[in-house]
Amino acid sequence: MPHIKVAPFDTKIVDNSKSSLIEFRAVHSSKDIVLINRDGKKIFLDIVKKEREYLVKPNKITKGSDTAFLKEMLNAFAKELNLKILHANTAEKPHKPKIAHEYFKTIEDFYNFKSNFKKIKLEVGFGSARHLLYRANEEKDTLFIGIEIHSASINQLLKQITLQNIENIWVVNYDARLLLEMLPSNILDKIYVHFPVPWDKKPHRRVISNFFVNESIRALKKGASLELRTDSQNYYEYSLEVFSTPKSSKFSVEKNIDIAVTSKYEDRWKKMNKDIYTVTLESLEESEARELKIDFSFGDLNRDVEIPRESMIKEDYFVHFGKKYDRVDGKGFVVECSFGSFNIPEKKMIVVNGSGYYLPLNPVKSLVNYKAHNLIKEVLNG
Ligand SMILES: C[S@@+](CC[C@H](N)C(=O)[O-])C[C@H]1O[C@@H](n2cnc3c(N)ncnc32)[C@H](O)[C@@H]1O
C-alpha cells in the first residue's frame, strides 16, 4: 500500500487549507482522516500520529483503488500542505492499464440486463475456459456469460476471444455467488458449474449454497438446468442435500459420462481413475418476475445520533458500525460500516452531514445490501 511518512505538523493546517483537493478533516482517538476530492473522485487519507513522524496512507476502504491514483493523491496532499517528507514509496511509475475489452463486463452492466441473443448460458468459475470457448464456438446464437474470480484466467480468455473473433461471450471478474440475483427471472438456458473448489474445510465458501440454488432456479427458464460436475465425493453428497430442498425443481445424477470437451481438471482426474459425478438440477416452473428497485440514498439523517456498538445480525445479512470520526468543521461525522451478506460483505465509509452518502462508491445493488441499507438508514435517522 502506498504511504508517506512526514515530520509531525499541526493538523489544523488541513482545516485552514484553501486547496480544492481537501474537503474536510475528521477525528477519532486513534487517527485523523481527510477527505480528498480530485474531480469528483473521493478517497480518505488516514493520518496516524506517532511521536517522531506522521504516517499518511489511504484509508483501508480504498482497497482495490487504482494504486497510481492513490500515489498521486498522497503526493498532491503533501505538496499542497508543504509537508516535510521523511520517507515515501509513492514514486509514480507508469501503471498497467485496467482491463479494457469490448466483452469485459462489470457487475454494473447487469443492473438493467437485456440481451438480443436467443439463448443465454452462464458458466461459473470457467478456469482455463476450454469448455466455455468450445461452447461459444459451437452455439453462435447463444450469449455465454463467463464469471471468474481469478484475474489471470480472465485475461487469458479475453485474449482468446480476440484471437478467435468470438462475439458471444461476456467475461465478468466477480464472485459468482452475487451475480445471479442481478439477473431477471426466467432468462437462462443453462448454468454450468464444472469442478468448483470443494472447500472441504470452509464449506461456507462453496459456490453452491441454498441461496445460489434458489437464485439459479429463479433465473433459469422453465425446463432449463444447472449442471454441476465434480470429482469430490464430499461436494457431490453436499450438492444432493442442497438440490433436494427447493420445490420447483428436480435433479438427476450421472456417473463418469463423457462430454464433448473436457477441462484440464477433468483430464487429470480421469488419469487418476477418479469418479466424476454430473448432477443436473432442472427448474420446473416459471418463476415470478423480479424487479429490484434499489436506491441507496439516505434522505434526512440525524447528525447527533448514537452509533450502536453491537453488530446487528439478521437472517440473511448483518450491519456492523466501526469507528466514528467527528468532523472538525462541526458539519457531522463519518462512520465505518460493514454490512450485507455474511460471505461477501461491503465495507464503506458513510459521510453523515444532515443527509448521507457512501464512500468510495455505493454498494453493489443486491437485495441483501438493500435490506442492510434500510437498516443503516433507520439507525442513522435516530
Ligand atoms: C477447480 S477450478 C475449475 C475450473 C474449470 N471449471 C474447469 O473445469 O477446469 C475452479 C474455478 O472456480 C473459480 N472460482 C472459485 N470460486 C469462485 C466464485 N465464487 N466465483 C467465480 N469463480 C470462482 C476459481 O478461480 C477456479 O478457476
The ligand as a MOL file (V3000), in Angstrom:
LIG
                    3D

  0  0  0     0  0            999 V3000
M  V30 BEGIN CTAB
M  V30 COUNTS 27 29 0 0 0
M  V30 BEGIN ATOM
M  V30 1 C -11.1070 -26.1000 -9.8160 0
M  V30 2 S -11.2750 -24.7640 -10.8820 0 CHG=1
M  V30 3 C -12.2050 -25.4210 -12.2220 0
M  V30 4 C -12.0870 -24.6040 -13.4870 0
M  V30 5 C -12.9180 -25.0790 -14.6840 0
M  V30 6 N -14.3400 -25.0200 -14.4450 0
M  V30 7 C -12.5080 -26.4730 -15.1000 0
M  V30 8 O -13.3730 -27.3520 -15.0770 0
M  V30 9 O -11.3470 -26.6530 -15.4420 0 CHG=-1
M  V30 10 C -12.4320 -23.7250 -10.0370 0
M  V30 11 C -12.5020 -22.3250 -10.6080 0
M  V30 12 O -13.5450 -21.6060 -9.9690 0
M  V30 13 C -13.1210 -20.2810 -9.7060 0
M  V30 14 N -13.9340 -19.7910 -8.5760 0
M  V30 15 C -13.8850 -20.1870 -7.2890 0
M  V30 16 N -14.8130 -19.5390 -6.5390 0
M  V30 17 C -15.4620 -18.7180 -7.3930 0
M  V30 18 C -16.5240 -17.7690 -7.2360 0
M  V30 19 N -17.1000 -17.5760 -6.0360 0
M  V30 20 N -16.9540 -17.0760 -8.3110 0
M  V30 21 C -16.3760 -17.2690 -9.5260 0
M  V30 22 N -15.3630 -18.1440 -9.7450 0
M  V30 23 C -14.9090 -18.8680 -8.6960 0
M  V30 24 C -11.6360 -20.4450 -9.3950 0
M  V30 25 O -10.9200 -19.2390 -9.5950 0
M  V30 26 C -11.2220 -21.5390 -10.3730 0
M  V30 27 O -10.7780 -21.0160 -11.5940 0
M  V30 END ATOM
M  V30 BEGIN BOND
M  V30 1 1 1 2
M  V30 2 1 2 3
M  V30 3 1 2 10
M  V30 4 1 3 4
M  V30 5 1 4 5
M  V30 6 1 5 6
M  V30 7 1 5 7
M  V30 8 2 7 8
M  V30 9 1 7 9
M  V30 10 1 10 11
M  V30 11 1 11 12
M  V30 12 1 11 26
M  V30 13 1 12 13
M  V30 14 1 13 14
M  V30 15 1 13 24
M  V30 16 1 14 15
M  V30 17 1 14 23
M  V30 18 2 15 16
M  V30 19 1 16 17
M  V30 20 1 17 18
M  V30 21 2 17 23
M  V30 22 1 18 19
M  V30 23 2 18 20
M  V30 24 1 20 21
M  V30 25 2 21 22
M  V30 26 1 22 23
M  V30 27 1 24 25
M  V30 28 1 24 26
M  V30 29 1 26 27
M  V30 END BOND
M  V30 END CTAB
M  END
